[in-house]
């Protein structure tokens, strides 16, 4: 079985839990996810099955979209609703829509973030949450991420209280911490803040409506129809130019040889070679040999077609 399964990850499970359960349901080991979601977050989690695990990184590198609920007025140890309260505002304040929108705009585009202590980012060979669980705080390297859109979804003109909550849609690059983004909104407003709820609504080209729950996957396996609901491997390669392999080059590409660079690679980062319109290999510019190209991915030729959505 080969293909991409858009899974709807439910709350309370880690991304690895989902992979573990799918290995049992599908009776196969070659399964991988394409971007970690915290246990408290539900949402779109594309799963790569069989040969499609080779393209998992392309899906992981793609943009994501979220619907986030952000609470201004209190901060937590984890920057989300799961942590202990660190700071709590005790005075009534008012924020206008214009003021809030101005700060959301300021956080749109390229921004810097410091990963939260409760995260899987590694520092000196250890994951940050390992330090955090011991009560230690270490220096974390800043990272640059891109917020493509930060859209306020609430229709209110102002918010008042010791604590206020609003909902926003966020389209962003990989590696963005939405809970950290919530605290950054609070910093600009001058109040403690945290992310109180999060749902991933899009990952790469997969949306909520494309997804299946684990129970639905089990049902489709029982009915022997799961193959019909998988997306083809090529779905992860659709952003790259495709060229059908000439018969004269088939053996060389099949053997993963370094070749004269295709002119397409002058303007594009990757070239997908196809055979009978199915992915055969992905080639990139050679890093050290000028005018040459080398294979980045090689695919076992798929004789079984995966149904195209």
N, C-alpha and C positions, 0 to 999 in steps of 0.2 A: 504494500500500500504506500503510495506516494502522493503528497499534496499538502496544501495549507488549510488548516482548520481554524476558522475564527471562533474562538471560545469566549463565552461570557463568564469571566471569573467572578464568583460570588464572594460576598464578605466572609471573613473568618478563615480564609484559605491563603496560603502563600502560593506564589507562582509555581514553586517546586512541588507543592502538594498536588496541583493540577496535573503536572507532568507525570507524577507518580501514579495518580488515579487513572490517567489515560493509558499508561503502559499496561495497567491491569485490564482495562476495558478492551484495548486494541490487541492485547497479547503480543506486543512488540516493544523493543527497547529503544529503537532509534527515533526518539521524539524529543523535541526541544522547544522552549518558549522564546519569545522575541522581545523581552523587556519586562523587568520585574515590577510587580504591583504589590504594595504593602497589603498585609492581611485585611486591614480595615477598609480598603478601597475595592470597589467593584468596577468591572468594566471590560473593555475589549482587550483580549490577549491572544494574538495570532499564534497558533501552534504549528510547528513544522514537523511533518511526518515523513520518515524514510529518506529518500534522496533529497527532499526539500530542506532538510537540515543544513545543507550546504549553502542555502541562500538566506538563512536566518539572520545573518549580520546585516544584510541589506534592508530587511524589515525593521530590525532593531535601530538602525541608523535613521529611519524615516521619522517624520514629524508626528506629533501626538496632539490630541485635543481632549480637553477636560471640561467638566462642569464642576466648579468649586464653590463651596459655601465658606465664606471668610468671616470670622468673628473679630471685631475690633473691641478691645476692652479687657482682654485677658491673654496671657501668654502661657505656654506649657513647656515642659522639659523636652518634648518630642516635636514641638511645633504643630502638632495636630491634637485631636480631641482625646487621644489615648494616653497622653502624658499627664503628669502631675502639674497643677497650677503653680506657675512661678511668680507671676505678678498679676494683680487684679485692680482695675480702675475702680475708684469709689466715688467719683463725682459724675454728675450728669453732663453730657456733652452733646453737641449737635454738629452733624456733618451734612453739608449740602451736596446735592448731586453734582453740581459744577466742580466743587472742591475735590470730590472723590474721583470724578472722571479725569481731572487734571493729573492726579497722582497715578492713575492707571495708565494714562498716556505716557507719563514719565518712565514707566516701567515697561514700555513697549519698544521693541528693537533689541539691539545687543545690550545685555546687562551682565553684571558680575554677581555671582552668588558664592556664598561659603556653605558647603554641604553641612547639614545638621549632624550633631554628634550621634544621634540615633539614625545611622544610615550604614549602608554596606560599602561605602567608599573606603579604600585601604590607605592607611598611613603607617609607614614603617612595617609593612607586612601584616598588619592587623586591621580588621574591619573596625570602623569608628564605634559601632555599637558595643564592641567588646570593651573598649575603654570606658564608654558611657556607663555600662552596667557595673563597672568597678568604681564609679563615681569620679572618674578621671576626665579631664578635658584637655585635648591636645590641639596644637595649631593645625588648622586645615587649609590646604591650598585653595585659593579662589579659582573659580572656573567661569568661563564666558559662555553664556547661553543666549538663545534668541527667542524673544516673545513676539510671535508674528501678529497675534491679535489678543487683546485683553478687553473683552466686551462686557459691559455691565448689563445684566439681564433684568434686574429689578426696575419697576416703573416709578418708584417713589422719587419725590423731589428733595427729600431730606430725611435724615435718621436722627433720633434723639434717644438718650438713655445712658446708663452707666456702661452698657454694652450694646453694640449694634451688630447686626448680621446682614450681609448682602450676598448675592449669587452672581457669578461671572463665568463666561466662557473663555477659555484660554487655549490658543493654538500656539504650540512651542516646539523647539528643537529637542532632540534627545538629550538626556542628562539634566533636564530642568527639574528642580524640586519645587512643586507647587506649594508645599507647606512653608518653604523658605520664602517663596514669593508673597505668601500671605503676611509673614512677619515684616517683609520689606514695605508692604502697603502700610502696615501699622507704624513703622518707623517714619515714613513720610508724613503721616497724619499726626504723629507725636503720641501714640498710644500703643500699649502692648496688644499683640494680635496673634491669632493662630488659625489654622485651617480646620474648620469644624466638620466638613464632609467633602468627599471627593468621589467623582465618577469619571472614568476614562471613556469617552464617547467615540473616539476614533484613534486608530493606530495604523500608520501607512494609509492605505486606501480602504481599510476595513472599518465599517461603522457598526453601531449597536444592532441595527436591523439585520446585519449579515451573520450575527453570532448565534451560537448554540450553547446551551448549558450542558454540564456534565451528564445530567439525566437524559437530556435529548440525544446526546452522543451515544449513551448506553442503549437507548431505544432504537436508534438507527443501526447500531451494530447487531442488535437482536433481530432486526428485520432485514439485515444484510443489504442495507442501502446507503451506508456511510460514504462509500466511494462517490456516489452521485452528488454529495454535498461538499466535497473538497474542492478548493480552488487549485488550479494548476500551478506548478512551480514557476512558470513564466510570469505569474501575477506579481512576483517579487522583483522581476526584471524588466517590467514594462516601461520604466523610465529611461532605459538604455537602448541605443540603436541595435537593431537585429539584422543580421546578414546570413542568408542561407549558405551553407558550406559548399564550395565548388568541389566536384568529384576529385579534381586534381590535388586538392589540399586536405581531403578528408583524413587520410592516413596520418599525415603530419600533425594535424590538430588533435586527432584521437590519441596520438602518442605524446601530446603535450609539448611539442617542440617550440623552441624560440624561432619566430618568423619575422620577415620584413613587416614593419608596422603598417597597418591599414590606414588609409588617409582619414578615415572617420576619427581615429584617435588623436588627430591634430586638434580637434575641437571638443571631443567627448572623453570622459574619464574611463569608460568601459565599452567594450563591444561584445555583444552576445552572438555567438555563432549558433545557427540552428540547423537541424537535420529533419526534413519533413515537418518543418515549422515548430519542432520541439527543441528546447535548449540542449545544446551539445557541449558548449564550453563558453567561459567568459574570459576574454583577453584584455590585458591592460598594457600600457607603455612599459617597456623594460626600464627599471630604475637606473641601470648603469650602462646599458648598451644602446647608444643613440641610434634611432631609426629602426629599432627592433620592438617586438611585442612578445609578451609571455603569458601563459595561462594563469589566471587567478582561481578559477573554478573549472573542474572537469565533471561532466555528468555521465553516469551510466545511461546509455540510450534507453529511453522508456518506451517499451513496446505497448504498454497499456496506457491508453489515454485517460487523463483525469478530466472529468467533466468540467467544461468551462461555464462559469456562472453567466 
